[in-house]
Structure formats: structure tokens, C-alpha cells
Amino acid sequence: MRDVKKILERRSQNFSQRKIAEALKVSRDTVRKVSKAADENSICWSMIQNQNEMEVQKLLFVKETKLNLIIKQPDYQYIHKELLRPGTNNRLLWEEYTDYSALIDHAF
């Protein structure tokens, strides 16, 4: 999310959510989400005006920043090499992958 500080600054100047969205070229849902988070965490413009954008986002969206997913990327070199073999196609590789994933999931 971008412009969180600018949204809160304009909110402190009593701009409407519609005017803030138009001025900053963001959706009204974004403005609503930031406003709601600020209200829930009792954060106002004077508290955050000297902080950078990332610090403000962490203050507002504490629950969302704690979520840190690690997504393992496929081994593209292996996939490419396997696809060069005769009789191998994407579906066959997918079935192999899902079978392997199922074994890994049951191991834990």
C-alpha cells in the first residue's frame, strides 16, 4: 500500500474520503482501510508525521505485517531439462510434483 502518510495527513485536514481518493489517485477502499486502521490503533497525524512510510504501515497494519510467507520457487532448470525429454509434458510434470508434494506434507 502506498501513500498511507498522505492519506492520514489529508484526513487530519478534514478532507472527505472521496476527495482524498481523487487527490492521491487511490481507491476509496484504500482510504477507508487506512482510516479504519488508524481509528482502531488510535493513530493520528501528529503521532506519525516524523516517521517514514514503512514505519507508519507497520503501526497501522500490525497483523498484516506479521504474516510472512515463504514460497519456494520451482526448479525451472530441472523443469526445462525434463520437458526436453521425449514423452514428457506439463501435465506429467504436474502430476509428479503433486505426488511429491503430498509425500512431503504427510511427512510433517
TIMARSE-427804 format. One line per 8 residues: their letters; for each residue y, x, z of N, C-alpha, C, CB. Coordinates in nm, 2 decimals, always signed. Each point is the difference from the previous one (the first is absolute). Glycine has a CB too. Layout:
BEGIN
A> Y/X/Z/Y/X/Z/Y/X/Z/Y/X/Z ~ ...
END
This chain:
BEGIN
MRDVKKIL> -0.12/+0.08/+0.00/+0.12/-0.08/+0.00/+0.12/+0.09/+0.00/-0.12/-0.19/+0.12 ~ +0.22/+0.14/-0.19/+0.12/+0.09/-0.01/+0.12/-0.08/+0.05/-0.09/+0.12/-0.19 ~ +0.20/-0.05/+0.22/+0.13/-0.06/+0.04/-0.01/-0.08/+0.13/+0.06/-0.01/-0.24 ~ -0.14/+0.05/+0.33/-0.01/-0.07/+0.13/+0.13/+0.01/+0.07/-0.25/+0.04/+0.01 ~ +0.30/+0.08/+0.00/+0.13/+0.02/+0.07/+0.11/-0.08/-0.07/-0.07/+0.23/+0.07 ~ +0.08/-0.23/-0.20/+0.10/-0.07/-0.07/-0.01/-0.15/+0.03/+0.01/+0.17/-0.18 ~ -0.13/-0.22/+0.19/-0.02/-0.14/+0.03/+0.05/-0.03/+0.14/-0.20/-0.01/-0.15 ~ +0.17/+0.09/+0.24/+0.04/-0.02/+0.14/+0.15/+0.01/+0.02/-0.22/+0.08/+0.08
ERRSQNFS> +0.28/+0.01/-0.16/+0.14/+0.02/+0.00/+0.08/-0.12/-0.05/-0.03/+0.25/-0.03 ~ -0.02/-0.31/-0.08/+0.06/-0.12/-0.05/-0.02/-0.12/+0.09/-0.03/+0.10/-0.23 ~ -0.09/-0.10/+0.29/-0.03/-0.11/+0.09/+0.10/+0.01/+0.12/-0.25/+0.00/-0.07 ~ +0.28/+0.12/+0.12/+0.09/+0.01/+0.11/+0.15/-0.05/-0.04/-0.14/+0.19/+0.09 ~ +0.16/-0.19/-0.22/+0.13/-0.04/-0.05/+0.00/-0.15/-0.04/+0.04/+0.23/-0.09 ~ -0.15/-0.30/+0.14/-0.01/-0.14/-0.02/-0.01/-0.05/-0.15/+0.12/-0.02/+0.21 ~ -0.18/+0.11/-0.29/-0.04/-0.05/-0.14/-0.12/-0.09/+0.01/+0.10/+0.22/-0.10 ~ -0.11/-0.31/+0.01/-0.11/-0.09/+0.00/-0.12/+0.08/-0.07/+0.14/-0.21/-0.01
QRKIAEAL> -0.26/+0.16/+0.04/-0.12/+0.07/-0.06/+0.01/+0.00/-0.15/-0.14/-0.07/+0.20 ~ +0.19/-0.04/-0.26/+0.01/-0.01/-0.14/+0.10/+0.11/-0.06/-0.05/-0.25/+0.01 ~ +0.16/+0.26/+0.06/+0.10/+0.10/-0.04/-0.05/+0.14/+0.01/+0.19/-0.16/+0.07 ~ -0.26/+0.19/+0.04/-0.06/+0.13/+0.02/-0.10/+0.03/-0.11/+0.03/-0.02/+0.25 ~ -0.11/-0.07/-0.28/-0.10/+0.02/-0.11/+0.07/+0.02/-0.13/-0.16/-0.15/+0.12 ~ +0.26/+0.08/-0.15/+0.07/+0.02/-0.13/+0.07/+0.13/-0.01/+0.03/-0.25/-0.01 ~ +0.03/+0.29/+0.12/+0.08/+0.12/+0.01/-0.09/+0.13/-0.02/+0.17/-0.12/+0.14 ~ -0.28/+0.11/-0.07/-0.09/+0.12/+0.00/-0.11/+0.00/-0.10/+0.05/+0.01/+0.24
KVSRDTVR> -0.06/-0.12/-0.32/-0.10/-0.02/-0.10/-0.14/+0.01/+0.06/+0.15/+0.10/-0.17 ~ -0.17/-0.17/+0.28/-0.13/-0.02/+0.06/-0.03/-0.15/+0.01/+0.02/+0.22/+0.13 ~ -0.15/-0.25/-0.10/-0.03/-0.14/+0.01/+0.05/-0.06/+0.13/-0.20/+0.04/-0.14 ~ +0.21/-0.17/+0.15/+0.04/-0.07/+0.12/-0.11/+0.02/+0.10/+0.15/-0.16/-0.12 ~ -0.27/+0.16/+0.08/-0.12/+0.02/+0.09/+0.01/+0.14/+0.07/-0.14/-0.15/-0.15 ~ +0.19/+0.25/+0.08/+0.01/+0.13/+0.06/+0.11/-0.01/+0.11/-0.07/+0.12/-0.21 ~ +0.18/-0.18/+0.18/+0.11/-0.02/+0.10/-0.05/-0.07/+0.12/+0.18/+0.01/-0.19 ~ -0.25/-0.12/+0.16/-0.05/-0.08/+0.11/-0.10/+0.08/+0.09/+0.02/-0.21/-0.15
KVSKAADE> -0.11/+0.29/+0.08/-0.09/+0.08/+0.08/+0.07/+0.10/+0.09/-0.17/-0.03/-0.19 ~ +0.27/+0.10/+0.13/+0.07/+0.10/+0.08/+0.08/-0.07/+0.12/+0.02/+0.14/-0.21 ~ +0.04/-0.26/+0.18/+0.07/-0.07/+0.10/-0.09/-0.04/+0.11/+0.16/-0.08/-0.17 ~ -0.28/+0.02/+0.14/-0.09/-0.04/+0.09/-0.05/+0.11/+0.09/-0.07/-0.18/-0.15 ~ +0.04/+0.30/+0.09/-0.05/+0.11/+0.07/+0.11/+0.05/+0.10/-0.15/+0.07/-0.19 ~ +0.27/-0.07/+0.14/+0.12/+0.04/+0.09/+0.01/-0.09/+0.12/+0.12/+0.10/-0.20 ~ -0.13/-0.23/+0.18/+0.01/-0.09/+0.11/-0.12/+0.01/+0.09/+0.12/-0.16/-0.15 ~ -0.24/+0.18/+0.10/-0.12/+0.02/+0.09/+0.01/+0.12/+0.09/-0.13/-0.12/-0.17
NSICWSMI> +0.19/+0.23/+0.11/+0.01/+0.12/+0.07/+0.13/+0.03/+0.07/-0.16/+0.09/-0.16 ~ +0.25/-0.19/+0.16/+0.13/+0.00/+0.06/+0.08/+0.12/-0.05/-0.09/-0.12/+0.20 ~ +0.10/+0.14/-0.33/+0.07/+0.11/-0.06/+0.12/-0.05/-0.07/-0.22/+0.13/-0.03 ~ +0.33/-0.06/+0.05/+0.12/-0.04/-0.06/+0.06/+0.12/-0.08/+0.05/-0.18/+0.18 ~ +0.05/+0.16/-0.26/+0.06/+0.11/-0.08/+0.05/+0.12/+0.09/+0.06/-0.18/-0.17 ~ +0.01/+0.15/+0.28/+0.05/+0.10/+0.08/-0.10/+0.10/+0.05/+0.18/-0.16/+0.06 ~ -0.31/+0.11/-0.04/-0.10/+0.08/+0.05/-0.06/+0.10/-0.10/-0.06/-0.19/+0.15 ~ +0.07/+0.15/-0.28/-0.07/+0.08/-0.10/+0.09/+0.07/-0.10/-0.19/-0.16/+0.03
QNQNEMEV> +0.32/+0.14/-0.02/+0.09/+0.05/-0.10/+0.00/+0.15/-0.02/+0.14/-0.19/+0.05 ~ -0.18/+0.27/+0.05/-0.01/+0.14/-0.01/-0.14/+0.05/-0.03/+0.19/+0.01/+0.16 ~ -0.28/-0.09/-0.18/-0.14/+0.04/-0.03/-0.02/-0.01/-0.15/-0.08/-0.08/+0.22 ~ -0.02/+0.16/-0.27/-0.03/+0.00/-0.14/-0.09/-0.12/-0.03/+0.02/+0.25/-0.01 ~ -0.04/-0.28/-0.12/-0.07/-0.11/-0.05/-0.15/-0.01/+0.06/+0.14/+0.01/-0.21 ~ -0.21/+0.10/+0.21/-0.14/+0.00/+0.04/-0.01/-0.03/+0.15/-0.05/+0.17/-0.17 ~ +0.14/-0.12/+0.25/+0.00/-0.03/+0.15/+0.02/-0.15/+0.02/+0.09/+0.23/+0.05 ~ +0.01/-0.29/-0.13/+0.02/-0.14/+0.02/-0.12/-0.08/-0.04/+0.25/+0.04/-0.05
QKLLFVKE> -0.31/+0.00/-0.06/-0.12/-0.08/-0.04/-0.11/+0.01/+0.10/+0.06/+0.05/-0.24 ~ -0.08/+0.07/+0.31/-0.10/+0.01/+0.10/+0.03/-0.09/+0.12/-0.04/+0.24/-0.08 ~ +0.17/-0.25/+0.11/+0.04/-0.08/+0.12/-0.03/-0.15/-0.03/+0.18/+0.17/+0.06 ~ -0.14/-0.21/-0.18/-0.02/-0.14/-0.04/-0.14/-0.04/-0.02/+0.22/+0.01/-0.10 ~ -0.30/+0.07/+0.03/-0.13/-0.03/-0.04/-0.11/+0.08/+0.07/+0.10/-0.07/-0.22 ~ -0.10/+0.07/+0.35/-0.09/+0.09/+0.08/-0.14/-0.03/-0.04/+0.17/+0.00/+0.19 ~ -0.21/-0.13/-0.19/-0.14/-0.03/-0.03/-0.04/+0.04/-0.14/+0.02/-0.20/+0.15 ~ +0.07/+0.19/-0.25/-0.04/+0.03/-0.13/-0.01/+0.15/-0.02/+0.11/-0.20/-0.08
TKLNLIIK> -0.03/+0.28/+0.15/+0.00/+0.15/-0.02/-0.13/+0.06/+0.07/+0.25/+0.00/-0.01 ~ -0.31/-0.07/+0.10/-0.11/+0.05/+0.07/-0.13/-0.01/-0.09/+0.10/-0.07/+0.22 ~ -0.10/-0.01/-0.32/-0.11/-0.02/-0.09/+0.00/+0.12/-0.10/+0.01/-0.25/+0.03 ~ -0.11/+0.33/-0.02/+0.00/+0.12/-0.09/-0.14/+0.00/-0.06/+0.17/+0.13/+0.14 ~ -0.18/-0.17/-0.26/-0.13/-0.01/-0.07/-0.02/+0.13/-0.08/+0.01/-0.25/-0.02 ~ -0.13/+0.30/+0.03/-0.04/+0.12/-0.08/-0.09/-0.05/-0.11/+0.02/+0.16/+0.20 ~ +0.02/-0.15/-0.32/-0.08/-0.05/-0.11/-0.05/+0.12/-0.08/+0.14/-0.22/-0.02 ~ -0.27/+0.23/+0.01/-0.06/+0.11/-0.06/+0.01/-0.02/-0.16/-0.15/+0.04/+0.20
QPDYQYIH> +0.20/+0.05/-0.27/+0.01/+0.00/-0.14/-0.14/+0.03/-0.07/+0.25/+0.06/+0.02 ~ -0.28/-0.13/-0.12/-0.12/+0.03/-0.07/+0.00/+0.14/-0.06/-0.03/-0.24/-0.06 ~ -0.09/+0.30/+0.04/-0.01/+0.13/-0.06/+0.00/-0.02/-0.15/-0.14/+0.09/+0.20 ~ +0.26/-0.08/-0.26/+0.02/-0.03/-0.14/-0.07/+0.10/-0.09/+0.22/-0.10/+0.06 ~ -0.23/+0.22/-0.01/-0.07/+0.11/-0.08/-0.15/-0.04/-0.01/+0.17/+0.18/+0.08 ~ -0.23/-0.23/+0.03/-0.14/-0.04/-0.01/-0.01/-0.12/-0.09/-0.04/+0.09/+0.24 ~ +0.13/-0.19/-0.23/-0.01/-0.12/-0.08/+0.01/+0.04/-0.15/+0.10/-0.14/+0.19 ~ -0.01/+0.22/-0.22/+0.02/+0.04/-0.14/-0.13/+0.07/-0.05/+0.25/+0.03/+0.04
KELLRPGT> -0.30/+0.06/+0.04/-0.12/+0.07/-0.04/-0.12/-0.09/-0.02/+0.08/+0.20/+0.12 ~ -0.10/-0.30/-0.03/-0.10/-0.10/-0.01/+0.01/-0.09/-0.12/-0.02/+0.01/+0.25 ~ +0.14/-0.05/-0.28/+0.03/-0.08/-0.12/-0.03/+0.07/-0.13/+0.17/-0.12/+0.13 ~ -0.17/+0.25/-0.13/-0.04/+0.07/-0.12/-0.15/+0.00/-0.03/+0.21/+0.14/+0.03 ~ -0.28/-0.17/+0.07/-0.15/+0.00/-0.02/-0.04/-0.12/-0.08/-0.03/+0.12/+0.22 ~ -0.07/-0.11/-0.30/-0.05/-0.12/-0.08/-0.06/-0.11/+0.09/-0.04/+0.15/-0.20 ~ +0.08/-0.27/+0.17/-0.06/-0.11/+0.08/+0.08/-0.04/+0.13/-0.22/+0.06/-0.10 ~ +0.32/+0.02/+0.13/+0.08/-0.03/+0.12/+0.12/-0.08/-0.04/-0.08/+0.21/+0.11
NNRLLWEE> +0.11/-0.31/-0.03/+0.12/-0.08/-0.02/+0.07/-0.03/+0.13/-0.10/-0.10/-0.21 ~ +0.21/+0.03/+0.20/+0.08/-0.02/+0.13/-0.08/-0.09/+0.09/+0.21/+0.02/-0.13 ~ -0.28/-0.12/+0.08/-0.08/-0.09/+0.09/-0.11/+0.08/+0.07/+0.05/-0.19/-0.16 ~ -0.11/+0.28/+0.10/-0.11/+0.08/+0.06/+0.06/+0.08/+0.11/-0.13/+0.00/-0.21 ~ +0.24/+0.06/+0.18/+0.07/+0.09/+0.11/+0.04/-0.09/+0.11/+0.08/+0.16/-0.18 ~ -0.03/-0.28/+0.15/+0.05/-0.09/+0.11/-0.12/-0.04/+0.09/+0.19/-0.08/-0.15 ~ -0.30/+0.05/+0.09/-0.12/-0.04/+0.08/-0.04/+0.12/+0.08/-0.07/-0.17/-0.18 ~ +0.07/+0.29/+0.13/-0.04/+0.11/+0.08/+0.10/+0.02/+0.11/-0.10/+0.11/-0.20
YTDYSALI> +0.23/-0.13/+0.18/+0.10/+0.02/+0.10/-0.02/-0.11/+0.11/+0.16/+0.09/-0.17 ~ -0.18/-0.21/+0.14/-0.02/-0.11/+0.10/-0.13/+0.02/+0.08/+0.13/-0.16/-0.15 ~ -0.23/+0.21/+0.09/-0.13/+0.03/+0.07/+0.03/+0.11/+0.10/-0.14/-0.07/-0.20 ~ +0.21/+0.17/+0.16/+0.03/+0.12/+0.09/+0.10/-0.05/+0.11/-0.03/+0.16/-0.19 ~ +0.13/-0.24/+0.16/+0.09/-0.05/+0.10/-0.08/-0.08/+0.10/+0.19/+0.00/-0.16 ~ -0.28/-0.09/+0.12/-0.08/-0.08/+0.09/-0.08/+0.09/+0.10/-0.01/-0.18/-0.17 ~ -0.04/+0.29/+0.12/-0.08/+0.09/+0.09/+0.09/+0.06/+0.10/-0.16/+0.05/-0.19 ~ +0.28/-0.01/+0.15/+0.10/+0.07/+0.09/+0.05/-0.10/+0.10/+0.07/+0.15/-0.18
DHAF> -0.05/-0.28/+0.15/+0.05/-0.10/+0.09/-0.10/-0.02/+0.11/+0.14/-0.10/-0.18 ~ -0.27/+0.09/+0.14/-0.11/-0.03/+0.10/-0.02/+0.12/+0.09/-0.10/-0.16/-0.17 ~ +0.13/+0.28/+0.12/-0.02/+0.12/+0.08/+0.09/+0.00/+0.13/-0.07/+0.13/-0.21 ~ +0.19/-0.19/+0.19/+0.09/+0.00/+0.12/-0.02/-0.13/+0.07/+0.17/+0.14/-0.12
END
